[in-house]
Amino acid sequence: MTRQNSLELGDYKRTKRQLTQPMQEFQDFITNSKTQCANGMGFSADELQKSLLYEDQPTRKEKCLIECILKRMEVMDKDNTLSTAAIGRIANIVGNNNPLITSIAMATADNCKKFINAEDSCERAHQINICIATEMKMRKIKLIY
C-alpha cells in the first residue's frame, strides 16, 4: 500500500462516523424489522437492498413495506397515524436523551400530522416516511431502512 493510499484510508476512517451503541442497536432493530416485513411480503433479496427512507417514487408494494416497518417501530400506530410518543422515544435514542432534541422531534411530528391525509394505510405510511426522511436529512441523522 502506498503512502497516498494509506493516508486516504486513514482519512476515510477518521471521517466515517461510528454509530453509538444505542443508535447501532436501534439501526439493527430497523434492519431486522425491514427483513422480517420484506420476507413476509415476498420481496426478493435484490429488492431488500434498496433503501426506502429516501425513495422518491416507491411502488405500492414498497409503500406497504414502509407501513410494516413503521408499525414495527411503532412510529405508525394501529390507527395509521404518526405516533408523537414513539417519535419522542426514538429521539431519546438518537439524541442521547437530550430534552431539547426530543421536544423538537415531537413538535415536528405534530406538525407532520397536518400533511398526513391519505385514506389508504400504505399511502399514509409513505406520507409519514417523507416527513421522517426530510427531518432526518435536515438534522444529519444517519439511520436507514
C-alpha positions in Angstrom: 0.0 0.0 0.0 1.4 3.4 -0.9 1.7 6.2 1.5 -1.0 8.1 -0.5 -3.5 5.1 -0.2 -2.7 4.8 3.5 -3.5 8.5 4.0 -6.7 8.2 2.1 -7.8 5.2 4.1 -6.8 6.9 7.3 -8.7 10.0 6.4 -11.7 7.9 5.5 -11.6 6.1 8.8 -11.4 9.4 10.6 -14.3 11.0 8.8 -16.6 7.9 8.9 -18.7 8.3 12.0 -19.5 5.3 14.0 -22.9 4.9 15.5 -23.2 5.0 19.3 -24.3 1.7 20.8 -27.9 2.7 21.3 -28.0 4.1 17.8 -26.5 0.9 16.4 -29.0 -1.3 18.4 -31.8 0.8 17.0 -30.4 0.6 13.5 -30.2 -3.2 13.9 -33.8 -3.3 15.1 -34.9 -1.3 12.0 -32.9 -3.6 9.7 -34.4 -6.7 11.3 -37.9 -5.2 11.0 -37.3 -4.5 7.3 -36.1 -8.0 6.7 -39.0 -9.6 8.6 -41.5 -7.4 6.8 -40.0 -8.0 3.4 -39.8 -11.8 3.9 -43.4 -11.8 4.9 -44.4 -9.8 1.8 -42.4 -11.8 -0.7 -39.7 -9.3 -1.5 -36.6 -10.7 -3.2 -33.1 -10.2 -1.8 -32.3 -7.6 -4.5 -35.4 -5.6 -3.6 -34.4 -5.7 0.0 -31.2 -3.9 -0.7 -33.0 -0.8 -1.7 -33.2 2.0 0.9 -36.8 3.1 1.3 -36.2 6.1 3.6 -35.2 8.5 0.8 -37.1 6.7 -2.1 -38.8 9.4 -4.2 -41.1 7.2 -6.1 -41.8 4.0 -4.2 -44.0 1.3 -5.7 -47.3 0.4 -4.0 -45.6 -2.7 -2.6 -42.7 -0.6 -1.2 -45.2 1.8 0.4 -46.8 -1.2 2.1 -43.3 -2.4 3.2 -42.7 1.0 4.7 -46.0 0.7 6.6 -44.9 -2.6 8.0 -41.6 -1.2 9.1 -43.1 1.9 10.7 -45.7 -0.2 12.6 -42.9 -2.4 13.9 -41.1 0.7 15.1 -44.4 1.9 16.5 -44.0 5.2 14.6 -47.2 4.4 12.8 -49.9 3.3 15.3 -52.8 0.9 14.8 -55.0 3.8 13.7 -52.5 4.5 10.9 -51.4 7.8 12.4 -48.0 9.1 13.2 -47.2 8.5 16.9 -45.7 11.5 18.6 -44.8 9.4 21.6 -42.9 6.9 19.5 -41.0 9.8 17.8 -40.1 11.0 21.3 -38.8 7.6 22.3 -36.7 7.4 19.1 -35.5 11.0 19.6 -34.2 10.0 23.1 -32.2 7.2 21.5 -30.9 9.3 18.6 -30.3 12.4 20.7 -28.8 10.7 23.7 -31.7 11.7 26.0 -31.3 15.4 25.2 -34.6 17.0 26.1 -34.3 19.8 23.5 -33.8 17.3 20.7 -36.8 15.2 21.9 -39.1 18.2 22.2 -38.1 19.4 18.7 -38.7 15.9 17.3 -42.1 15.7 18.9 -43.1 19.2 17.7 -42.0 18.2 14.2 -44.1 15.0 14.4 -47.1 17.1 15.5 -46.5 19.4 12.5 -46.1 16.4 10.1 -49.5 15.1 11.2 -51.1 18.0 9.3 -49.8 16.7 6.0 -50.7 13.0 6.5 -54.2 12.8 5.0 -54.3 9.7 2.7 -57.1 7.2 3.3 -55.0 4.2 2.3 -52.7 2.9 5.1 -49.8 2.2 2.7 -50.1 5.7 1.3 -50.2 7.2 4.8 -47.0 5.3 5.6 -45.4 6.9 2.5 -46.5 10.4 3.7 -45.1 9.7 7.2 -41.9 8.4 5.6 -41.5 11.6 3.6 -41.8 13.7 6.7 -39.3 11.5 8.6 -36.8 11.4 5.8 -36.9 15.2 5.4 -36.3 15.8 9.1 -33.5 13.1 9.3 -31.7 14.6 6.3 -32.0 18.1 7.6 -30.7 17.1 11.0 -28.0 14.8 9.5 -29.2 11.7 11.4 -27.7 8.5 9.8 -30.3 5.8 10.1 -31.6 3.8 7.1 -34.3 1.4 6.2 
